[in-house]
Amino acid sequence: MTATSGATRVKDVCRQVRSKVAGPFWVTIDLMFDTQENYDQYAESPALSAEAIGAIYRIDPAAISLYPVPQLRVLKISYPRRSPQGGVEERDLHSGQQYAYLLDHPLD
């Protein structure tokens, strides 16, 4: 998905976005919002719903878990890997590059 001109994107409202391995079968992405106002506006928006994340990563939305952490202004997103960590089809052993798909994702 590409951002439309003028749309607010994930990278516009998060001070850091990272992804990491969450065991051999899961990936976790952390969206760390830069302000409380941005967290309140976007953390539970339809643009960051399980359905939206599923469409981006081609994962069944029912398998995606969202964990809002309001005290830290963080939204954690966890989803199952396509193949186990270190498997033959693995392209990102530590899942450190998976966040990039969200950076330009429009939120409006």
C-alpha positions in Angstrom: 0.0 0.0 0.0 1.3 3.4 -0.8 0.5 6.7 0.9 -1.6 9.2 -0.9 -0.3 12.8 -1.2 -0.8 14.6 2.1 -1.9 11.6 4.1 -0.4 11.1 7.5 1.8 8.0 7.5 3.1 5.8 10.3 6.6 7.3 10.0 5.0 10.8 10.5 3.6 10.0 14.0 6.0 7.4 15.4 9.4 8.3 16.9 10.5 4.7 16.3 9.2 1.7 14.4 10.9 -1.6 14.9 10.4 -5.3 14.2 12.0 -8.2 15.9 11.8 -12.0 16.2 9.3 -13.1 18.9 10.3 -16.7 19.0 10.8 -19.1 16.0 7.2 -18.8 14.8 6.3 -15.1 15.5 7.2 -11.5 14.5 6.5 -8.5 16.7 6.4 -4.9 15.4 6.5 -2.0 17.9 5.0 1.4 16.9 6.3 4.0 19.3 4.2 7.1 18.9 5.9 10.5 19.3 3.1 12.2 21.3 0.1 11.2 23.4 -2.2 12.9 21.0 -0.9 10.8 18.1 -1.2 7.6 20.2 -4.7 8.5 21.1 -5.7 9.2 17.5 -4.0 6.4 15.7 -3.2 3.4 18.0 -6.7 2.0 17.7 -7.6 3.4 14.2 -9.0 1.2 11.5 -5.7 1.8 9.5 -3.9 -0.2 12.2 -6.5 -2.9 12.7 -5.8 -6.6 12.4 -7.6 -6.5 9.0 -5.3 -3.6 7.7 -2.2 -5.3 9.0 -3.3 -8.6 7.5 -3.7 -7.0 4.1 -0.2 -5.5 4.3 1.6 -8.7 5.4 -0.8 -11.1 3.7 -1.7 -12.8 7.0 -5.1 -13.9 8.2 -6.4 -11.1 10.5 -7.6 -13.7 13.0 -4.0 -14.7 13.6 -2.8 -11.1 14.3 -2.6 -9.8 17.9 -2.6 -6.1 18.8 -1.3 -5.0 22.2 -1.8 -1.3 23.0 0.5 -0.1 25.8 -0.9 3.4 26.6 1.5 4.1 29.4 4.4 3.9 26.9 2.5 5.2 23.8 3.3 1.9 22.1 1.2 -0.4 19.9 2.7 -3.9 19.6 1.6 -6.0 16.6 2.4 -9.7 16.6 1.7 -12.1 13.8 2.9 -15.6 12.8 5.9 -16.0 10.5 5.3 -17.6 7.1 7.9 -20.2 7.8 9.8 -21.0 11.0 12.9 -18.9 11.9 15.9 -20.3 10.1 13.7 -22.4 7.7 14.5 -22.9 4.0 12.1 -20.1 3.0 13.4 -17.6 5.6 14.4 -14.2 4.2 14.8 -12.2 7.4 16.2 -14.4 10.1 15.7 -11.8 12.9 12.6 -10.1 11.4 14.5 -6.8 11.7 13.3 -5.6 8.3 9.6 -6.3 8.6 8.7 -2.9 10.0 9.6 -1.2 6.7 6.2 -2.2 5.1 4.5 0.0 7.6 6.5 3.2 7.4 4.6 4.7 4.5 1.2 3.1 5.5 -1.4 5.9 5.4 -3.4 6.5 8.6 -6.0 8.9 7.4 
